């Protein structure tokens, strides 16, 4: 019985690692995204039944796929030790909310939108980007705190200086910080913010240029540098883990060959004794 279960697990493990199977899963995820997008068009209302059947088929496929991946684990709980497996499991379970229930239709449709995120867990390069982003957030938080301090200082100065220029833009420190955010994004900042201020204060350009220099060139590059640094470390870690996985697989093959040789030696010994 245990031998049959082990054989079945080996088959599921090979299927899980099969590139063609992964390609099919990615294709189904894309189809799921297209189905969600199609439902936003009124022209597809006449195909509502067909779209519902297609959605049920996609949900059933995702359920079977996650069960195969769970069955491929030697120990059931090992599946939940990986964060991406937990993420996929939650997405699939959330997709089981039926679309035909009146009060749950909106919730079910919203939950199905998140199935597109499974592309991240299926494609290693996307996993690398997302992992690097989350690991960079704590370090980026300090840069964001420093940016907030600069925004606050410039917002207070701007409110004191330009309050009489345009109260809608510089009425208080909160409004001034929103105006500075517009300046930082370069959204019509010259015509709407800079030139009116320069009509009353000719040297106002020093205030705006120094603010833009700090935010657009210094802080933004600091953010990019943090993300690139974390991505580089994650890439090296992924390569190391890949190398360890290949080494473990090679070690396993060597053990299998050694066991086969021992069995052949025992068979030869038995045959020699009988002869």
VMD Tcl script that draws the C-alpha trace (Angstrom):
set ca {
  {0.00 0.00 0.00}
  {2.78 2.42 0.97}
  {4.63 1.49 -2.22}
  {1.58 2.38 -4.33}
  {1.20 5.71 -2.54}
  {4.89 6.48 -3.04}
  {4.62 5.63 -6.74}
  {1.56 7.87 -7.07}
  {3.39 10.70 -5.32}
  {6.32 10.29 -7.69}
  {3.97 10.63 -10.65}
  {2.36 13.74 -9.20}
  {5.80 15.20 -8.48}
  {6.93 14.61 -12.07}
  {3.69 16.15 -13.34}
  {4.16 19.17 -11.10}
  {7.70 19.70 -12.36}
  {6.71 19.16 -15.99}
  {7.26 22.30 -18.09}
  {4.30 21.51 -20.33}
  {2.02 21.27 -17.28}
  {3.30 24.63 -16.02}
  {2.67 26.15 -19.46}
  {-0.91 24.82 -19.40}
  {-1.48 26.32 -15.94}
  {-0.16 29.71 -17.10}
  {-2.40 29.53 -20.19}
  {-5.45 28.80 -18.02}
  {-4.58 31.74 -15.76}
  {-4.45 34.00 -18.83}
  {-7.79 32.60 -20.04}
  {-9.24 33.26 -16.59}
  {-8.05 36.89 -16.80}
  {-9.63 37.24 -20.25}
  {-12.93 35.84 -18.95}
  {-12.93 38.40 -16.14}
  {-12.25 41.19 -18.63}
  {-14.94 39.95 -21.00}
  {-17.59 40.20 -18.27}
  {-17.03 43.95 -18.08}
  {-18.48 44.42 -21.60}
  {-22.24 44.64 -22.03}
  {-21.95 42.87 -25.40}
  {-21.05 39.63 -23.59}
  {-24.33 39.48 -21.65}
  {-25.80 37.18 -24.29}
  {-22.95 34.74 -23.63}
  {-23.44 34.84 -19.87}
  {-24.22 31.12 -19.61}
  {-21.18 30.15 -21.68}
  {-18.95 32.43 -19.60}
  {-20.35 30.89 -16.41}
  {-19.55 27.39 -17.65}
  {-16.06 28.49 -18.67}
  {-15.52 30.05 -15.25}
  {-16.61 26.82 -13.54}
  {-14.23 24.85 -15.75}
  {-11.34 27.17 -14.89}
  {-12.16 26.92 -11.18}
  {-12.29 23.12 -11.39}
  {-8.93 23.07 -13.18}
  {-7.33 25.27 -10.52}
  {-8.76 23.01 -7.81}
  {-7.37 19.87 -9.46}
  {-4.01 21.58 -10.06}
  {-3.63 22.62 -6.41}
  {-4.64 19.12 -5.26}
  {-1.97 17.61 -7.53}
  {0.66 19.91 -6.06}
  {-0.45 19.03 -2.54}
  {-0.43 15.31 -3.30}
  {3.10 15.58 -4.72}
  {4.46 16.51 -1.28}
  {5.95 13.69 0.79}
  {4.35 15.21 3.86}
  {1.09 17.09 3.53}
  {2.10 19.97 5.81}
  {5.26 20.61 3.76}
  {3.03 22.19 1.12}
  {2.11 25.01 3.50}
  {5.72 25.75 4.50}
  {6.20 27.74 1.29}
  {4.58 31.15 1.19}
  {3.74 30.98 -2.52}
  {1.91 27.67 -2.00}
  {-0.19 29.25 0.74}
  {-0.87 32.20 -1.57}
  {-2.07 29.89 -4.38}
  {-4.15 27.84 -1.95}
  {-5.94 30.95 -0.64}
  {-6.61 32.20 -4.18}
  {-8.05 28.84 -5.27}
  {-10.21 28.45 -2.16}
  {-11.50 32.00 -2.58}
  {-12.45 31.14 -6.18}
  {-14.83 28.44 -4.92}
  {-17.37 31.09 -3.86}
  {-20.31 30.46 -6.25}
  {-21.31 33.09 -8.77}
  {-24.98 32.15 -8.77}
  {-25.73 33.29 -5.23}
  {-27.48 36.67 -5.37}
  {-25.74 38.43 -2.48}
  {-22.37 36.79 -3.12}
  {-22.07 37.57 -6.83}
  {-20.09 40.79 -6.35}
  {-17.77 39.19 -3.77}
  {-17.22 36.15 -5.99}
  {-16.34 38.32 -8.98}
  {-13.94 40.42 -6.91}
  {-12.22 37.30 -5.57}
  {-11.85 35.86 -9.06}
  {-9.97 38.98 -10.16}
  {-7.12 37.96 -7.84}
  {-6.64 34.71 -9.77}
  {-4.57 36.77 -12.21}
  {-2.02 37.15 -9.41}
  {-1.25 33.44 -9.73}
  {0.93 34.38 -12.70}
  {3.34 35.79 -10.12}
  {3.62 32.48 -8.28}
  {3.99 30.49 -11.51}
  {6.74 32.55 -13.17}
  {10.07 32.58 -11.24}
  {11.12 35.97 -12.59}
  {7.92 37.57 -11.30}
  {8.37 35.84 -7.94}
  {11.85 37.34 -7.78}
  {10.50 40.85 -8.43}
  {7.70 40.59 -5.88}
  {9.94 39.03 -3.22}
  {12.54 41.73 -3.75}
  {9.86 44.42 -3.52}
  {8.51 43.13 -0.20}
  {11.98 42.72 1.28}
  {12.91 46.24 0.15}
  {9.87 47.84 1.81}
  {11.43 48.14 5.31}
  {14.50 49.92 3.91}
  {12.36 52.04 1.61}
  {10.29 53.02 4.63}
  {13.17 55.02 6.06}
  {13.60 56.85 2.76}
  {9.86 57.52 2.69}
  {10.08 58.89 6.26}
  {12.89 61.23 5.20}
  {10.83 62.29 2.19}
  {7.88 63.05 4.46}
  {10.11 65.24 6.64}
  {11.29 67.16 3.57}
  {7.69 67.47 2.33}
  {6.63 68.75 5.74}
  {9.40 71.36 5.90}
  {8.85 72.57 2.35}
  {5.07 72.48 2.88}
  {5.35 74.73 5.94}
  {7.73 77.13 4.16}
  {5.51 77.19 1.07}
  {2.42 77.90 3.13}
  {4.13 80.85 4.84}
  {5.54 82.30 1.61}
  {2.83 81.67 -0.98}
  {-0.32 81.81 1.13}
  {-1.33 85.08 -0.53}
  {-0.57 83.82 -4.06}
  {-3.17 81.06 -4.18}
  {-4.97 79.93 -1.05}
  {-6.26 76.81 -2.80}
  {-2.68 75.62 -3.30}
  {-0.95 77.02 -0.21}
  {-3.75 77.63 2.31}
  {-2.30 75.37 5.02}
  {0.45 72.83 5.43}
  {-1.70 69.86 4.36}
  {-2.78 71.58 1.12}
  {0.79 72.73 0.55}
  {2.08 69.15 0.83}
  {-0.51 68.03 -1.75}
  {0.67 70.83 -4.03}
  {4.26 69.72 -3.54}
  {3.22 66.17 -4.45}
  {1.90 67.58 -7.74}
  {5.25 69.31 -8.22}
  {7.11 66.06 -7.46}
  {5.11 64.23 -10.15}
  {5.75 67.04 -12.70}
  {2.02 67.27 -13.42}
  {1.54 70.81 -14.86}
  {3.61 72.14 -12.01}
  {5.31 74.95 -13.93}
  {2.20 76.68 -15.32}
  {-0.09 75.97 -12.36}
  {2.33 76.38 -9.45}
  {5.74 77.87 -10.36}
  {4.85 80.81 -12.63}
  {2.06 82.24 -10.39}
  {4.47 82.11 -7.43}
  {7.25 83.81 -9.43}
  {4.94 86.71 -10.29}
  {5.00 87.67 -6.60}
  {8.38 86.21 -5.61}
  {10.90 86.27 -8.51}
  {13.28 83.96 -6.66}
  {10.60 81.33 -5.94}
  {12.27 79.08 -8.51}
  {15.02 78.34 -5.96}
  {12.39 76.86 -3.62}
  {10.90 74.63 -6.33}
  {14.16 73.59 -8.02}
  {15.74 72.57 -4.71}
  {12.62 70.58 -3.79}
  {12.57 68.80 -7.16}
  {16.30 68.08 -6.93}
  {15.87 66.40 -3.54}
  {12.80 64.34 -4.45}
  {13.18 63.56 -8.15}
  {16.93 62.98 -8.20}
  {18.07 62.06 -4.70}
  {15.22 60.20 -3.00}
  {13.92 58.51 -6.14}
  {17.38 57.19 -6.98}
  {17.76 56.00 -3.40}
  {14.53 54.01 -3.78}
  {15.71 52.50 -7.06}
  {19.08 51.66 -5.54}
  {17.47 49.82 -2.62}
  {15.25 47.76 -4.93}
  {18.16 46.88 -7.24}
  {20.33 45.87 -4.29}
  {17.65 43.57 -2.89}
  {16.93 42.12 -6.35}
  {20.59 41.31 -6.84}
  {20.74 39.50 -3.49}
  {17.52 37.61 -4.23}
  {18.83 36.60 -7.65}
  {22.01 35.20 -6.10}
  {19.95 33.38 -3.46}
  {17.70 31.88 -6.14}
  {20.73 30.65 -8.10}
  {22.16 29.08 -4.95}
  {18.87 27.35 -4.16}
  {18.63 26.13 -7.76}
  {22.17 24.76 -7.52}
  {21.38 23.04 -4.23}
  {18.27 21.52 -5.77}
  {20.21 20.17 -8.73}
  {22.89 18.84 -6.39}
  {20.27 17.10 -4.26}
  {18.68 15.57 -7.36}
  {22.08 14.34 -8.56}
  {22.79 12.91 -5.12}
  {19.46 11.10 -5.22}
  {20.26 9.61 -8.64}
  {23.61 8.43 -7.34}
  {21.89 6.72 -4.40}
  {19.49 4.99 -6.81}
  {22.38 3.77 -8.97}
  {24.23 2.54 -5.88}
  {21.15 0.62 -4.70}
  {20.74 -0.94 -8.15}
  {24.37 -2.03 -8.13}
  {23.95 -3.60 -4.69}
  {20.87 -5.48 -5.87}
  {22.72 -6.69 -8.97}
  {25.63 -7.83 -6.81}
  {23.28 -9.78 -4.56}
  {21.60 -11.38 -7.56}
  {24.98 -12.36 -9.02}
  {25.99 -13.84 -5.68}
  {22.78 -15.87 -5.48}
  {23.17 -17.11 -9.06}
  {26.78 -18.05 -8.39}
  {25.79 -20.08 -5.32}
  {23.03 -21.90 -7.25}
  {25.45 -22.60 -10.10}
}
mol new
graphics top color blue
foreach p $ca { graphics top sphere $p radius 0.5 }
foreach p [lrange $ca 0 end-1] q [lrange $ca 1 end] { graphics top cylinder $p $q radius 0.2 }
display resetview
